């Protein structure tokens, strides 16, 4: 029902930049939010950043705040991740995902994923 295709990964030196892209294709879903996850070798998949389809709400993992920027092109169902000041610990396979945004009773915005994943794009940061 949903196909996600990531691109833009590669090998970069520490301090460098990469821009990831993810295009979602679907005939049945109305996409409300998208996110980027990453999975490093031997570690669990972690949420990196998410954004509403309108681009007016976004949030980031503490480990990437100030370095990564997520953006979206809603008419094209595309999400981007601009990654600056990359560190070796950013090395991972990056996946995009579609989901929903929810606001907790404490006002905090959270992301609820749907079980649709692309093949991922590998990012390697050398020291």
DSSP file (Angstrom, degrees, kcal/mol; ACC not computed):
  #  RESIDUE AA STRUCTURE BP1 BP2  ACC     N-H-->O    O-->H-N    N-H-->O    O-->H-N    TCO  KAPPA ALPHA  PHI   PSI    X-CA   Y-CA   Z-CA
    1    1 A X              0   0    0      0, 0.0    26,-0.6     0, 0.0    27,-0.6   0.000 360.0 360.0 360.0 -31.3    0.0    0.0    0.0
    2    2 A X  E     -A   26   0A   0     24,-0.2     2,-0.5    25,-0.1    24,-0.2  -0.998 360.0-166.2-133.5 132.0    2.9    2.3    0.7
    3    3 A X  E     -A   25   0A   0     22,-2.5    22,-2.7    -2,-0.4     2,-0.5  -0.972   5.3-167.3-117.4 133.4    6.4    2.3   -0.9
    4    4 A X  E     -A   24   0A   0     -2,-0.5     2,-0.5   113,-0.3   115,-0.5  -0.974   2.3-171.7-121.5 129.7    9.2    4.3    0.6
    5    5 A X  E     -A   23   0A   0     18,-2.0    18,-2.1    -2,-0.5     2,-0.3  -0.961   5.9-165.0-127.3 115.1   12.4    4.8   -1.3
    6    6 A X  E     +A   22   0A   0     -2,-0.5     2,-0.3    16,-0.2    16,-0.2  -0.658  14.2 164.0 -96.3 152.7   15.4    6.5    0.5
    7    7 A X  E     +A   21   0A   0     14,-2.2    14,-2.6    -2,-0.3   114,-0.1  -0.970  37.9  70.9-155.7 166.7   18.5    7.9   -1.2
    8    8 A X        +     0   0    0     -2,-0.3    11,-0.4     1,-0.3    14,-0.0   0.355  59.7 133.2 107.2  -5.0   21.4   10.2   -0.5
    9    9 A X        +     0   0    0     12,-0.1     2,-0.3     9,-0.1    -1,-0.3  -0.156  21.7 125.1 -71.8 172.8   23.6    8.1    1.8
   10   10 A X  E     -d  123   0B   0    112,-0.8   114,-2.8   111,-0.1     2,-0.5  -0.988  58.2 -54.1 166.8-168.3   27.3    7.7    1.4
   11   11 A X  E     +d  124   0B   0     -2,-0.3     2,-0.3   112,-0.2   114,-0.2  -0.880  53.9 164.1-103.8 129.9   30.7    7.9    2.9
   12   12 A X  E     -d  125   0B   0    112,-2.6   114,-2.4    -2,-0.5     2,-0.1  -0.985  35.3-110.8-144.2 151.7   31.7   11.3    4.4
   13   13 A X  E >   -d  126   0B   0     -2,-0.3     3,-2.3   112,-0.2    73,-0.2  -0.464  51.3 -81.2 -79.2 156.0   34.4   12.5    6.7
   14   14 A X  T 3  S+     0   0    0    112,-2.4    73,-0.2     1,-0.3    -1,-0.1  -0.296 120.5  29.8 -55.4 137.1   33.6   13.8   10.2
   15   15 A X  T 3  S+     0   0    0     71,-3.1    70,-0.6     1,-0.3    -1,-0.3   0.255  99.5 115.6  92.5 -11.4   32.3   17.3   10.0
   16   16 A X    <   -     0   0    0     -3,-2.3    70,-2.3    70,-0.2     2,-0.3  -0.076  57.6-122.2 -82.5-174.3   30.9   16.9    6.6
   17   17 A X        -     0   0    0     67,-0.2     2,-0.3    68,-0.2    67,-0.2  -0.930  20.7-179.7-132.9 152.7   27.3   17.0    5.3
   18   18 A X  E     - B   0  83A   0     65,-2.1    65,-3.3    -2,-0.3     2,-0.5  -0.978  16.3-146.6-144.2 153.9   24.8   14.8    3.6
   19   19 A X  E     - B   0  82A   0    -11,-0.4     2,-0.3    -2,-0.3    63,-0.2  -0.972  15.4-160.2-126.0 117.2   21.2   15.3    2.5
   20   20 A X  E     - B   0  81A   0     61,-2.6    61,-2.2    -2,-0.5     2,-0.3  -0.686   4.8-163.8 -94.2 147.5   18.9   12.3    2.5
   21   21 A X  E     -AB   7  80A   0    -14,-2.6   -14,-2.2    -2,-0.3     2,-0.4  -0.954   6.6-171.6-128.7 150.4   15.7   12.1    0.5
   22   22 A X  E     -AB   6  79A   0     57,-1.8    57,-2.4    -2,-0.3     2,-0.5  -0.960   5.0-163.2-143.8 124.3   12.7    9.8    0.8
   23   23 A X  E     -AB   5  78A   0    -18,-2.1   -18,-2.0    -2,-0.4     2,-0.5  -0.927   7.4-157.2-109.4 128.6    9.8    9.5   -1.6
   24   24 A X  E     -A    4   0A   0     53,-2.7     2,-0.5    -2,-0.5   -20,-0.2  -0.887   5.9-167.8-105.0 132.1    6.6    7.9   -0.5
   25   25 A X  E     +A    3   0A   0    -22,-2.7   -22,-2.5    -2,-0.5     2,-0.3  -0.979  20.9 146.4-120.8 130.9    4.2    6.4   -3.1
   26   26 A X  E     -A    2   0A   0     -2,-0.5   -24,-0.2   -24,-0.2     5,-0.1  -0.982  35.6-166.2-159.7 147.2    0.7    5.4   -2.2
   27   27 A X  S    S+     0   0    0    -26,-0.6   -25,-0.1    -2,-0.3    -1,-0.1   0.437  95.1  38.0-109.8  -5.3   -2.7    5.3   -3.7
   28   28 A X  S    S+     0   0    0    -27,-0.6     2,-0.3     1,-0.0   -26,-0.1   0.638  98.3  78.3-120.3 -21.0   -4.6    4.6   -0.5
   29   29 A X        -     0   0    0    -28,-0.3     2,-0.6     2,-0.0    -3,-0.1  -0.709  57.1-150.5 -99.0 143.4   -2.9    6.6    2.3
   30   30 A X        -     0   0    0     -2,-0.3     2,-0.5    -3,-0.0    -3,-0.0  -0.963  30.2-137.0-100.5 115.1   -3.2   10.2    3.2
   31   31 A X        +     0   0    0     -2,-0.6     3,-0.1     1,-0.2    69,-0.1  -0.610  31.5 170.3 -82.3 123.7    0.2   10.9    4.7
   32   32 A X        +     0   0    0     67,-0.6    21,-2.8    -2,-0.5    22,-0.4   0.714  65.7   3.0-102.3 -28.0    0.0   13.0    7.8
   33   33 A X  E     -FE  52  99B   0     66,-0.8    66,-2.2    19,-0.3    -1,-0.3  -0.991  57.4-160.5-157.4 154.4    3.6   12.8    9.1
   34   34 A X  E     -FE  51  98B   0     17,-2.4    17,-2.6    -2,-0.3     2,-0.3  -0.937  11.1-171.7-136.7 160.5    6.9   11.3    8.1
   35   35 A X  E     -FE  50  97B   0     62,-2.4    62,-1.9    -2,-0.3     2,-0.4  -0.958  20.3-129.7-148.1 162.0   10.1   10.5   10.0
   36   36 A X  E     -FE  49  96B   0     13,-2.9    12,-2.9    -2,-0.3    13,-1.6  -0.977  25.4-179.9-115.4 133.1   13.6    9.3    9.8
   37   37 A X  E     -FE  47  95B   0     58,-3.3    58,-2.4    -2,-0.4     2,-0.3  -0.793   8.0-158.3-117.4 165.9   15.0    6.5   11.8
   38   38 A X  E     -FE  46  94B   0      8,-2.3     8,-3.0    -2,-0.3     2,-0.4  -0.995   7.0-160.4-144.6 153.0   18.5    5.0   11.9
   39   39 A X  E     - E   0  93B   0     54,-2.2    54,-2.1    -2,-0.3     2,-0.2  -0.943   9.3-161.0-136.3 113.8   20.0    1.7   13.0
   40   40 A X    >   -     0   0    0      4,-0.4     3,-2.3    -2,-0.4    52,-0.1  -0.538  44.8 -74.7 -86.8 157.9   23.7    1.4   13.8
   41   41 A X  T 3  S+     0   0    0      1,-0.3    -1,-0.1    -2,-0.2     3,-0.1  -0.279 118.7   4.4 -55.4 128.6   25.4   -2.0   13.8
   42   42 A X  T 3  S+     0   0    0      1,-0.2     2,-0.3    -3,-0.1    -1,-0.3   0.552 113.8 101.3  75.8   7.1   24.4   -4.0   16.8
   43   43 A X  S <  S-     0   0    0     -3,-2.3    -1,-0.2     1,-0.0     2,-0.1  -0.808  74.8-101.2-122.8 163.3   21.9   -1.4   18.0
   44   44 A X        -     0   0    0     -2,-0.3    -4,-0.4     1,-0.1     2,-0.2  -0.420  47.7 -91.5 -78.0 157.5   18.2   -0.9   18.0
   45   45 A X        -     0   0    0     -6,-0.2     2,-0.4    -2,-0.1    -6,-0.2  -0.484  48.7-162.8 -67.0 136.3   16.5    1.3   15.5
   46   46 A X  E     -F   38   0B   0     -8,-3.0    -8,-2.3    -2,-0.2     2,-0.4  -0.939  22.1-112.3-127.6 148.7   16.1    4.8   16.9
   47   47 A X  E     +F   37   0B   0     -2,-0.4   -10,-0.3   -10,-0.2     3,-0.1  -0.633  31.4 176.8 -77.8 127.4   13.9    7.8   15.9
   48   48 A X  E     -     0   0B   0    -12,-2.9    13,-2.8    -2,-0.4     2,-0.3   0.858  60.3 -25.1 -97.6 -48.4   16.0   10.6   14.5
   49   49 A X  E     -FG  36  60B   0    -13,-1.6   -13,-2.9    11,-0.2    -1,-0.4  -0.980  52.3-161.5-163.8 152.6   13.4   13.2   13.5
   50   50 A X  E     -FG  35  59B   0      9,-2.0     9,-1.9    -2,-0.3     2,-0.3  -0.960   6.7-172.7-139.3 161.3    9.8   13.6   12.5
   51   51 A X  E     -FG  34  58B   0    -17,-2.6   -17,-2.4    -2,-0.3     7,-0.2  -0.996  27.8-110.8-152.1 146.9    7.7   16.2   10.8
   52   52 A X  E >   -F   33   0B   0      5,-2.5     3,-1.2    -2,-0.3   -19,-0.3  -0.411  36.6-113.4 -71.7 157.3    4.1   16.9    9.9
   53   53 A X  T 3  S+     0   0    0    -21,-2.8    21,-0.3     1,-0.3   -20,-0.1   0.818 119.8  54.5 -64.0 -28.7    3.2   16.6    6.2
   54   54 A X  T 3  S-     0   0    0    -22,-0.4    -1,-0.3    19,-0.1    18,-0.1   0.635 109.7-127.2 -78.0 -13.2    2.5   20.4    6.3
   55   55 A X  S <  S+     0   0    0     -3,-1.2    -2,-0.1     2,-0.2     3,-0.1   0.599  79.1 112.4  81.4  10.7    6.0   21.0    7.7
   56   56 A X  S    S+     0   0    0      1,-0.2     2,-0.4    -5,-0.0    -3,-0.1   0.501  71.4  46.7 -99.3  -2.9    4.8   23.0   10.6
   57   57 A X        +     0   0    0     -5,-0.1    -5,-2.5     2,-0.0     2,-0.3  -0.992  64.7 155.0-138.5 131.4    5.7   20.6   13.4
   58   58 A X  E     -G   51   0B   0     -2,-0.4     2,-0.3    -7,-0.2    -7,-0.2  -0.986  15.1-171.4-150.6 157.0    9.0   18.8   13.8
   59   59 A X  E     -G   50   0B   0     -9,-1.9    -9,-2.0    -2,-0.3     2,-0.3  -0.985   7.4-154.4-150.8 157.8   11.0   17.3   16.5
   60   60 A X  E     -G   49   0B   0     -2,-0.3   -11,-0.2   -11,-0.2     2,-0.1  -0.942  25.9-105.1-135.4 151.1   14.5   15.8   16.8
   61   61 A X    >>  -     0   0    0    -13,-2.8     3,-1.8    -2,-0.3     4,-1.0  -0.480  39.0-117.2 -66.3 147.6   16.4   13.3   18.9
   62   62 A X  T 34 S+     0   0    0      1,-0.3     3,-0.4     2,-0.2    -1,-0.1   0.833 111.7  64.6 -57.0 -32.7   18.7   15.1   21.4
   63   63 A X  T 34 S+     0   0    0      1,-0.2    -1,-0.3     3,-0.0   -15,-0.1   0.667 112.4  32.0 -68.6 -16.0   21.7   13.5   19.7
   64   64 A X  T X> S+     0   0    0     -3,-1.8     3,-2.3   -16,-0.2     4,-2.3   0.455  82.9 128.9-120.5  -3.6   21.1   15.4   16.4
   65   65 A X  T 3< S+     0   0    0     -4,-1.0     4,-0.1    -3,-0.4    -3,-0.0  -0.279  80.4  15.7 -57.2 134.8   19.5   18.7   17.5
   66   66 A X  T 34 S+     0   0    0      2,-0.4    -1,-0.3     1,-0.1     3,-0.1   0.281 125.9  59.3  85.5 -11.6   21.3   21.6   16.0
   67   67 A X  T <4 S+     0   0    0     -3,-2.3    17,-2.0     1,-0.2     2,-0.3   0.699  97.9  52.6-115.5 -35.3   23.0   19.5   13.4
   68   68 A X  E  <  -C   83   0A   0     -4,-2.3    -2,-0.4    15,-0.2     2,-0.4  -0.796  59.3-166.1-107.8 147.4   20.2   17.8   11.4
   69   69 A X  E     -C   82   0A   0     13,-2.4    13,-3.0    -2,-0.3     2,-0.4  -0.986   5.6-157.3-133.7 124.5   17.2   19.5    9.8
   70   70 A X  E     +C   81   0A   0     -2,-0.4     2,-0.3    11,-0.2    11,-0.2  -0.802  19.1 168.8 -98.4 141.7   14.1   17.6    8.6
   71   71 A X  E     -C   80   0A   0      9,-1.7     9,-3.0    -2,-0.4     2,-0.3  -0.949  16.0-147.9-145.5 165.1   11.9   19.1    5.9
   72   72 A X  E     -C   79   0A   0     -2,-0.3     2,-0.5     7,-0.2     7,-0.2  -0.969  16.9-152.9-139.5 152.6    9.0   17.9    3.7
   73   73 A X  E > > -C   78   0A   0      5,-3.0     5,-1.8    -2,-0.3     3,-1.0  -0.866  22.5-170.1-119.5  91.1    7.5   18.5    0.3
   74   74 A X  G > 5S+     0   0    0     -2,-0.5     3,-1.9   -21,-0.3    -1,-0.2   0.878  78.3  54.1 -58.0 -47.7    3.9   17.6    1.0
   75   75 A X  G 3 5S+     0   0    0      1,-0.3    -1,-0.3     2,-0.1   -22,-0.0   0.804 116.6  40.8 -58.7 -26.0    2.6   17.5   -2.6
   76   76 A X  G < 5S-     0   0    0     -3,-1.0   -52,-0.3     2,-0.1    -1,-0.3   0.359 106.1-127.1-101.5   5.2    5.3   15.1   -3.6
   77   77 A X  T < 5 +     0   0    0     -3,-1.9   -53,-2.7    -4,-0.4     2,-0.4   0.915  62.6 142.6  49.0  47.3    5.1   13.0   -0.4
   78   78 A X  E   < -BC  23  73A   0     -5,-1.8    -5,-3.0   -55,-0.2     2,-0.4  -0.937  35.0-167.2-123.1 141.4    8.8   13.5    0.1
   79   79 A X  E     -BC  22  72A   0    -57,-2.4   -57,-1.8    -2,-0.4     2,-0.3  -0.966   6.4-161.1-127.5 145.6   10.8   14.1    3.2
   80   80 A X  E     -BC  21  71A   0     -9,-3.0    -9,-1.7    -2,-0.4     2,-0.4  -0.856   9.6-157.6-123.2 156.5   14.4   15.2    3.5
   81   81 A X  E     -BC  20  70A   0    -61,-2.2   -61,-2.6    -2,-0.3     2,-0.6  -0.889   7.3-161.6-135.9 107.0   17.1   15.1    6.2
   82   82 A X  E     -BC  19  69A   0    -13,-3.0   -13,-2.4    -2,-0.4     2,-0.6  -0.788  12.3-165.9 -86.7 120.5   19.9   17.6    6.0
   83   83 A X  E     +BC  18  68A   0    -65,-3.3   -65,-2.1    -2,-0.6     2,-0.3  -0.933  11.3 173.3-116.2 115.1   22.7   16.3    8.1
   84   84 A X        +     0   0    0    -17,-2.0   -67,-0.2    -2,-0.6   -68,-0.2  -0.741  59.5  23.5-115.0 164.6   25.5   18.7    9.0
   85   85 A X  S    S-     0   0    0    -70,-0.6    -1,-0.2    -2,-0.3   -68,-0.2   0.900  85.0-159.9  48.7  48.4   28.6   18.4   11.3
   86   86 A X        -     0   0    0    -70,-2.3   -71,-3.1    -3,-0.2     2,-0.3  -0.243   7.8-158.4 -64.5 146.1   28.4   14.7   11.0
   87   87 A X    >   -     0   0    0    -73,-0.2     3,-2.5    -3,-0.1     4,-0.3  -0.855  31.7-110.0-120.9 155.8   30.1   12.5   13.6
   88   88 A X  G >  S+     0   0    0     -2,-0.3     3,-1.8     1,-0.3    37,-0.3   0.839 117.5  63.6 -54.0 -32.4   31.3    8.9   13.4
   89   89 A X  G 3  S+     0   0    0      1,-0.3    -1,-0.3   -49,-0.0   -49,-0.1   0.555  88.8  69.5 -72.8  -5.3   28.5    8.0   15.8
   90   90 A X  G <  S+     0   0    0     -3,-2.5    -1,-0.3    35,-0.0     2,-0.2   0.522  70.6 121.0 -83.3  -6.3   26.0    9.0   13.1
   91   91 A X    <   +     0   0    0     -3,-1.8     2,-0.3    -4,-0.3    33,-0.2  -0.404  40.8 105.7 -61.2 125.0   27.1    6.0   11.1
   92   92 A X  E    S- H   0 123B   0     31,-2.0    31,-3.0    -2,-0.2     2,-0.6  -0.969  75.7 -81.5-178.7 171.3   24.0    3.9   10.5
   93   93 A X  E     -EH  39 122B   0    -54,-2.1   -54,-2.2    -2,-0.3     2,-0.4  -0.894  47.4-146.1 -92.6 127.9   21.4    2.8    7.9
   94   94 A X  E     -EH  38 121B   0     27,-3.0    27,-2.2    -2,-0.6     2,-0.4  -0.825  17.1-173.9-103.0 132.7   18.8    5.5    7.7
   95   95 A X  E     -E   37   0B   0    -58,-2.4   -58,-3.3    -2,-0.4     2,-0.3  -0.926  14.1-142.5-122.7 145.2   15.2    4.6    7.1
   96   96 A X  E     -E   36   0B   0     -2,-0.4    22,-0.8   -60,-0.2     2,-0.3  -0.725  21.4-177.5-103.3 165.0   12.1    6.8    6.5
   97   97 A X  E     -E   35   0B   0    -62,-1.9   -62,-2.4    -2,-0.3     2,-0.3  -0.981  21.1-132.0-154.6 154.5    8.7    6.0    7.8
   98   98 A X  E     +E   34   0B   0     18,-0.5    16,-2.6    -2,-0.3    18,-0.3  -0.881  43.3 124.4-111.6 151.5    5.1    7.3    7.7
   99   99 A X  E     -EI  33 113B   0    -66,-2.2   -66,-0.8    -2,-0.3   -67,-0.6  -0.863  49.5 -72.7-170.5-156.2    3.0    7.8   10.7
  100  100 A X  E     - I   0 112B   0     12,-2.6    12,-3.0    -2,-0.3     2,-0.4  -0.911  29.2-129.1-126.3 151.8    0.9   10.1   12.9
  101  101 A X  E     - I   0 111B   0     -2,-0.3     2,-0.4    10,-0.2    10,-0.2  -0.850  27.0-175.7 -98.5 139.0    1.6   12.9   15.3
  102  102 A X  E     - I   0 110B   0      8,-2.7     8,-3.8    -2,-0.4     2,-0.6  -0.981  18.1-142.0-132.5 145.6    0.1   12.8   18.7
  103  103 A X  E     - I   0 109B   0     -2,-0.4     6,-0.2     6,-0.2     5,-0.1  -0.935  20.6-139.1-110.9 123.6    0.2   15.3   21.5
  104  104 A X    >   -     0   0    0      4,-3.1     3,-2.2    -2,-0.6     6,-0.0  -0.178  30.4-100.4 -71.3 168.7    0.5   13.9   25.0
  105  105 A X  T 3  S+     0   0    0      1,-0.3    -1,-0.1     2,-0.1    -2,-0.0   0.746 125.3  58.1 -62.7 -22.2   -1.4   15.3   28.0
  106  106 A X  T 3  S-     0   0    0      2,-0.1    -1,-0.3     1,-0.0     3,-0.1   0.391 122.3-107.8 -88.4   5.5    1.8   17.2   29.0
  107  107 A X  S <  S+     0   0    0     -3,-2.2     2,-0.3     1,-0.3    -2,-0.1   0.387  72.3 142.0  90.1  -4.6    1.8   18.9   25.6
  108  108 A X        -     0   0    0     -5,-0.1    -4,-3.1     1,-0.1     2,-0.4  -0.539  49.3-130.0 -77.9 135.5    4.7   17.0   24.2
  109  109 A X  E     -I  103   0B   0     -2,-0.3     2,-0.3    -6,-0.2    -6,-0.2  -0.706  31.8-179.5 -86.0 128.8    4.5   16.1   20.5
  110  110 A X  E     -I  102   0B   0     -8,-3.8    -8,-2.7    -2,-0.4     2,-0.4  -0.824  21.5-127.0-127.1 167.6    5.2   12.4   19.7
  111  111 A X  E     -I  101   0B   0     -2,-0.3     2,-0.5   -10,-0.2   -10,-0.2  -0.945  10.6-162.7-120.6 132.4    5.3   10.2   16.7
  112  112 A X  E     -I  100   0B   0    -12,-3.0   -12,-2.6    -2,-0.4     2,-0.1  -0.962  21.3-144.0-115.3 117.0    3.5    7.0   16.1
  113  113 A X  E     -I   99   0B   0     -2,-0.5     2,-0.3   -14,-0.2   -14,-0.2  -0.450   3.2-141.6 -84.4 149.6    4.9    4.9   13.3
  114  114 A X        -     0   0    0    -16,-2.6     2,-2.0     2,-0.2   -16,-0.3  -0.734  36.3-104.2 -95.4 157.8    3.1    2.7   10.7
  115  115 A X  S    S+     0   0    0     -2,-0.3     2,-0.4   -18,-0.1   -16,-0.1  -0.338  81.3 116.1 -86.1  58.5    4.8   -0.5    9.8
  116  116 A X        +     0   0    0     -2,-2.0   -18,-0.5   -18,-0.3     2,-0.3  -0.995  37.6 171.4-125.8 127.1    6.0    0.7    6.4
  117  117 A X        -     0   0    0     -2,-0.4  -113,-0.3  -115,-0.2   -20,-0.1  -0.969  23.7-138.3-136.5 148.1    9.7    0.9    5.7
  118  118 A X        -     0   0    0    -22,-0.8  -113,-0.2    -2,-0.3     3,-0.1  -0.199  41.9 -93.9 -86.8-170.9   12.0    1.5    2.8
  119  119 A X        -     0   0    0   -115,-0.5  -114,-0.1     1,-0.1   -24,-0.1   0.634  65.6-127.4 -82.1 -13.7   15.2   -0.4    2.1
  120  120 A X        -     0   0    0   -116,-0.1     2,-0.4     1,-0.1   -25,-0.2   0.055   8.1-111.9  88.2 159.5   17.3    2.2    3.9
  121  121 A X  E     - H   0  94B   0    -27,-2.2   -27,-3.0  -114,-0.1     2,-0.3  -0.999  28.4-125.8-132.9 131.9   20.3    4.3    2.8
  122  122 A X  E     - H   0  93B   0     -2,-0.4  -112,-0.8   -29,-0.2     2,-0.5  -0.595  20.5-168.9 -86.3 132.7   23.7    3.7    4.5
  123  123 A X  E     -dH  10  92B   0    -31,-3.0   -31,-2.0    -2,-0.3     2,-0.5  -0.983   4.1-175.5-118.6 124.5   25.6    6.6    6.0
  124  124 A X  E     -d   11   0B   0   -114,-2.8  -112,-2.6    -2,-0.5     2,-0.6  -0.982   4.9-167.6-123.4 123.7   29.2    6.1    7.0
  125  125 A X  E     -d   12   0B   0     -2,-0.5     2,-0.3   -37,-0.3  -112,-0.2  -0.943  10.4-154.3-113.7 117.6   31.1    8.9    8.7
  126  126 A X  E      d   13   0B   0   -114,-2.4  -112,-2.4    -2,-0.6   -38,-0.1  -0.643 360.0 360.0 -92.3 148.1   34.8    8.4    9.0
  127  127 A X              0   0    0     -2,-0.3    -1,-0.1  -114,-0.2  -114,-0.1   0.447 360.0 360.0 -89.5 360.0   36.9    9.9   11.7
